[in-house]
Amino acid sequence: MTQQDVLLPAEVTVPLRTVAGNPDLALDVVPETLRPGALDRPVRWAHVSELADPAPYLVGAELVLTAGVNLPKDADRYVRGLRDAGVTALGFGLTRTVSETLPSSLRDACAEHGLPLLVVPPATPFLAINRAVAVALAEAGRHEERRLAEGREALTRAAGGGLGELVAALAGRLHGWVAMVSAGDVLAAGYDAPQPLPSPVTELLATLRSRSGIRIASTELPDGTHVVAQPVYPQATAAHLVVAGRVQRFDSGDRAILAVGAALLGLVGRAGSDSAELGAAATALLLGGPGADALAGVVGSDEARLVAGVAHRRGPDALARRPDWLRARLDTPLVQVLPGPRFYAIAGELGDLDGLLDHGWLVVASQPHPAADLPAAVAETELLLARARALARPLTASADPLGFDALIPPAAAGAFAERLLAPLRELDRAHGRELVPTLRTWLAHHGSWDRTAAELGVHRNSVRHRIGQVERALDVRLADPETRMRLWFALRWG
């Protein structure tokens, strides 16, 4: 055996029974030290130590071997230290020079604290035990690699059959039940999963959704079922989760298989659920169905934000302009990419807007709106984009702390905006003067000629000329702060 053969990941273990039942070692297990499931406990390594207190130097799951050279008189304290350090078992070697019989105090202490005790006969050197454990661990590692490879292949094949077949294949590989849930813990697909999900599971999912980054969580139900859950794809905001349960604990190999299944579920589930939900929503709207129900079916909420993005600096590359790339990062199927480049999206929960900035997108998000009010959010996002350009950072609209919008009915606000901006829009339509976007940008930059010119890509004198046209068309003076305020809200409401 080469050194490379025994360099295994720390999570590779073998059950104690593999060592205790090895006929070549001829180990005697002291029966009164075994508690239920003791022989199934994991062994990470076999470690020889003659220290009076080896616990501080252990990491857990070891088979500790000792000939009792420095065995303290207080065997109870010695055993408690090993147990608290997470030691799986203690092997006591009988020798003619130290101890030819097993000390009764050690036997009693191991029985008292539930630490499995193995008696090593004089003919079995500790080196033979070390080698046997190393061989068993190497074989376990190879078996784990084969299991993962077979699992990946089987799940990949099942993915071609759709979400239901993939969930069933994952449940078969994990020997338990599996559920994929969307926002609100609605079951998107399942195999033998309890319905409704037990409350400890829903609490686990809520905890998982409150975290960030790639994550996994587990719990144990009152009936002894072990449950593990994780997002179906790493970059998500945990809107979709996969959860699995079974009687046996999930080891590292099981979790690796779950991770493969979660990634495939993210791909297959997104494609399938997007088509189904969008089809249902479009049908409902075309037949005059309620907009709130259609919106909730797609984004998981009765209200949604309008998200708008424009190119930042060099802009997004070809990959970041793809609708599927944006859908995955915004966690919504409702994405429209336009020339410019620019995009609009309707999302229930916001993703990482700062992360999109790193990929060349400057993004803003409106306040949450009901489905019927989403068209009005376009003007809101245009103002946010003008402000975001001035600040060079993403912006998310927050609720008005003064309640100013609530004082003015939407119909009145829209009529005010239409009346005030009508002369400018007429000039823009008739002569292509771009007075409305110039005014919006100029106000967002607090009247800075140079910054407005740089934003619009024109000369500062052109900006001065356009603002002069605005003043003449509206018969106002933009030096008046109240006039600027009224125009800003008109742009917001219009």
N, C-alpha and C positions, 0 to 999 in steps of 0.2 A: 504494500500500500504506500502510495506517495503522499507527501505532505498535502498536495492539492486535494487529494481525495477526502480529507477530513476537515478542510476549511469550509464549514457549512454556515448558512445564515443562522442567527441566534434563535429564530422561531422554529427551526427544524428540531423536533424532539421524537422520542420513542416512548411508549408506555413502559412502566416499571416491570410489567409482566414479561416483556421481551428479555430483560436482563435476568430477572428472578427465575424465569423458566428455561434459561439456556442450560441444556444438559452438560455442556463442556465445562461449565463453571461449578456445578454441583453446590449451589448455594442453598442454604436452609432458611426458609422464611419463618420467623417467629409468629405463629398464628394470632396470638393475643394482641399483637401490635397493629394488626390490619383492621381498618374500618371499611365500611362499604365504599367501593370504588377506588380503594387505595392502589390496587395493582394497575389501574388505568391512569394514574397520575403521570405527568410527563417527566422524562429524564433528559436534561439538556447536555449533561456531561458527567463523567465519573472523576471525582477529585480526591486525591489522597491528602490528608492533613492530620498531623499529630499535635496541632496546637490545642492548648487548653480551652481556647475560645475562638474557633475559626469563623464564627458568624459574620464579623465585620468584613471578611474578605470574600464573601460569597455573593452571587447575584440572584440565586433562586433556581429551583428545579434541578439541583445537583444530586447525584448519588455520592455522598461523602463516605470515604473509606478510611478507617483508622484501626491500628493495632492496639490502641489504648496506651501508648507510651506515656502520654501526658494526660490521661483521662483524669479529670478532677474527682475528688471524693464526692462533691455535690453533683451527682449524675443528673438529678432533676433539673438543675439550672443549666447544665450543658445541653440537655435535650431541648429544653424550652428555647434556648438561643437558636438552635438549629431549626426548630419549627418556625419560630418567628422570622427567620431569614428566608423562609420559603423552600427549605431543603425538602426534596422528595422522599428520600430514604437514607438510612444509615447502614453501612456495611461494617461489621466488626470482624476483623481477621484474627483467628486463633493461631497462636505461635507458641513454641516451646520456651522462648526466651522472655516473653512478656505475660501472656495469659493463655492457658490451655483450655479454659472454660469461659463461657459467657458470664460476665458479672451480673448477678441478680439485680443489683441496683439499676443497672443500665436497662435490663429487660423491663423492670417495673416502670421506669420513667418513660420509656418508649410506649408502653401500653397505656400509661396514664395520659400522655399527650398526643396519642394517635400518630406517632412517627414510625413508619414501617422499618423493621429491623431485620437485616439479613446477616446470617452467620456465614463467614467465609472460611472454609476448611484450610488447614495448613498446606495442602497440596495445590491450592489455587492462589497463585501470586496476584497481587493487585494489578500488575501490568497486564495480566490476561483479561481482567475485568475492564480495564481501560481500553484495551484493544477491541474487546467484544462490543462495548458501547460505541466506539468509533465506527466499527463495521456496520452496526445496526443503524447509526445515524446516517452514514453514507448511503446505505440502501434506502432509508426513508427519504432522503433527499432526492434520489433518483426516481423513486416511486412518486414523490410529490410533483416532480417535473413532468413525468408521464401523465399524471392525473390532470395537471393544468393544461398540458398540450391537448389532451383528448377533450377536455372541457371546452377549450377555446374553439376547437374544430367543430364539436357538436353544436355549440351555441351559434357559431357563424352559419352553419348549415340551416339551423332552425330559423334564423333571422330571415332567410329567404321566404319562409312560409307566413310571415306576418307576426303581429304582436302576440296573438294567442298562442301560436306554436312556440314562440321564443320563451314566453313566460312558463309554459308547460315544461319545456326542455330545461330551463333554469331550475325549476322546482325539482325535476328528476335528478339533476346533478347535485343538488343540495340535500336531497332526501327530506324535503319538508314542503311547506306551503309558501307561496310567493304572491305578493300584491304590488301593483304599480298604481300609485295614487297621484292625482293632480291637485290643483289648488282647492282648498276646502276639504281635503282628504276624500275627494270623490274617486271611487274605484275606476281606473281606466282599463285595467286588465288584471286578472287574477287566476290562480290555480289552487284550489282547495283552501283559499284564504277565508278566515272567519268574517262574517258580515253581520252586523257592522264590526269594524275593528275594535278590539277591547280598548277601554279607556287608557290603560298604561301605554298602549301602542300609539294612540293619538297624542298623548302627552310627549312621548319620545319624538314623534314627528314634529311637534311644535318646537321642541328644544332644538332639533336638527335645523329647522328653518331659521331659527334665530342666530345661527352661527354663520361664519363666512369662510370661504376657501374650500378646498377639498376636505371632506369630513365624513365620518362614519360614527354611528352611535348604536348602542346595544342595551338591552334590558332583559329581565327575567320575569315572566308572568307568574301569578300566584299558583297556577297549575303546573309549574315547572318548565313551561315552554320558554326556550331561549329565542330572542328576537334580535335581529340586526337590520339596520336601515342606512341608506345613503342616497344622495342625489343620483339621478339617472345620467347626468353628464357633469363634469367638473365645473364648467364655466357658468352653470345655471345658478339662479337665485333660489334654488330648492323648491321651485314651483311643482316639479314632478319628482317623486321619490319612489324608490323600490324598497320593499320591506320583506324579509323572509323570517320564517319561524319553524322550529322543530324542537324535539325533546333534547337531543344532544347539543352540547356546546359547539359553536362555530370555531374551527381552528383557523390558522393563517391561510391554509390552502382553500378552505371554504370561502374566506373573505376575498381571496384573489379571484375565485370563480365568480363571486357575486359582483366584483368590480368589472369583470369582463361583461357579464350580463347587463350591468347597469349602463355601460357605454353603448352596447348594442340596442338596449331598450330606448336610450336617448335618441338614437338615429331612427330606428324603426317606428317608435312611438310618435316621434315628432312628425314624421312623414305621414303616418296613418291618421293621427288625431287631427293634424292640420287640415287634411283633405275633408275628413268627416265633419269637423266643426265648422269649417268655412262653408262647406256645402249646405249644412243645416242653417247657418246664419243667413246665407244669401237667399235660400229658399224662403225663410221666414220673412225677410225684408221685402222680397218681390211679391209675396202674397199678402203684404200689409200687416205682418206680425209685429209685436212690440219690439222696438229697438233695444230696450234694456235687456230683454231675454236673449236676443241675438248676440249682443255685446258680451253678456255674461258667459254665453256658451263658448266664446272664443278666447277671451282674456281672463275669465274666472271672476269677474266683478261687474256690478251694475254700472260702475263709473270707471272711466279710463282717462289716461293722460295722452295728449297729442305730443309726440316726440318729433322734433325736427333737427336735422343735421346738415351742415354745410362744410365745404372743404376748409381745412385749417392748415396754413402755411403751404407745404407742398401738396397737401391733400392726401386722400386715401389711395393706396395702391390698388391694383386690379382685383386682388382677393378681397380686400376690405370693402370694395364697391358691390360685391355680390349680394343679392337679396338673402340667400341662405346664410351667409356669414353674419349679416346684420340680424336676421331672425334668431340665430342661436344666441347672440350676445344680448339682445333686447328681450329674449324669451317671449316673443309674440310672432304669430304668423302674418300679422297685418303690417306689412312693410312695402313701401313703394319707393323705388329708386328713380330719380329724375336726372336729366342732364344738368351739368353745372360744375361738379356733381352736387346733388342735394338728395335728401331722403325725408320721407314722412313715415311715422309708425304710430300705431295705437296700441298702448300697453297698459296692463293692469298694475304691475309692479315694475319699478325701474331697476335696471341693471347698473353696471359700472360705467357711468358717463365719463369719468376721468380716464378710464381705460380706453374708451373710444377716441379720446383726444390723442392718446399715444399712437393711434393708427391713422391720424390725419382727419378725424371727424370732430368738428366743434358742434356740440349737441345741447339742446335745451328741451325742457319738458314743461308743459302747461300744468295748470291746476287740474285735479280730477273733475271730469265733466260727465253728465249723463249722455247717453248715445245721441239724443236729439240736439244737444248743445255742442257737440264736437266740431261742427263746421265753424262755429263762432270762435273756437280756440285757434284758428289759423292766424287771425290778427294778433292774438296774444303771443303766439310763438314768434311772429315776425318782430315784434318789439323785443322779445327776449333775445332773439338772434342779434339784433342791433346792439343790445347791451352786452351780450356775450362777446361779440367781436371787439367792442371797446375794451373789455376786461381781459380778453384772450383766455377765457376759461368757461366751462360748462355752467349752465344756470338751470335751476328748477324753481318754478313758481311756487310760492307758498301762499297759504291763505292770508287775506288782508287782515292784519291785526286790528285795524280801525273799523272794519266792516263797511268800507266806503262803497264797494260794489253793491252791497245789499241795499243801500239807500236808493239806488236808481234801478227801476225795472229794466230787464234786458231789452224790451221793445223800445222803451224811451231812449235808452243808451244807444241802440243801433240807429234810431232815427236821428239822434243828435249827431252821431258820427257821419252818417250819410249826408246830412245837410251841410255840415261844416267842411267836409273834404270834397264835396261834389265839384267845386270849381277846379281844384287841382287834378282830379281824376279826368275831368273833361279835357283839360289841356294835355294831360299825358296820353289820352286816347287819340286826340286829334293831331298832336304834333310830336309825340314821342319824347316829351321833355323830362320824364323821370323825376317829377317834382315830389311825389309822395315818398318814394324810397330815399330821395335826398333829404327830405325833411326828417324822416324817421332816423336816418343815420346821424344827421347833424344834432338832433335832440339827444340821441343816445350818447354822443360824444360831448355833451354839455356845450355845444356851440363852438367846438374847436374846428377851425377851417382846415388846418393841416391834417389832422387825424381823419376828418371826414373825407378829404380829398384822397388820402392814402387808402382808405377803406373802399371808396368807390372807384379808384383808379383813374381819377381825373385831376386837372389842375385846380389849385385852390381858388383861382379866379372864377372857374366854372361853378364852383360851389357857391361863391358869393353871388354870382349872377342868378343862379337857381333860387337861392333863398330870397333874393330881391324879388323874383317873379312870384314866389309864394306870398310875400307881404303884399304885393300889388293885387294879386288875384283874390286874396282874402280880405284886403283892406285892413291889415293889422300891422302892429309893430312887434317883432319877435324879441326885442329887448325887454318887453314886459314879461316878467316871470309868470303872471297869471295866464297870459296868452299862451305861453309855452306849455303850461300845465294842461290847459283846455285841449290844445292840439295833441298832446301826448295821450290823453285819455280818449280822444276821438280816434287816434290811430289804434289804440288798444281795443276799443269797442267796435271799430269798423272793419 
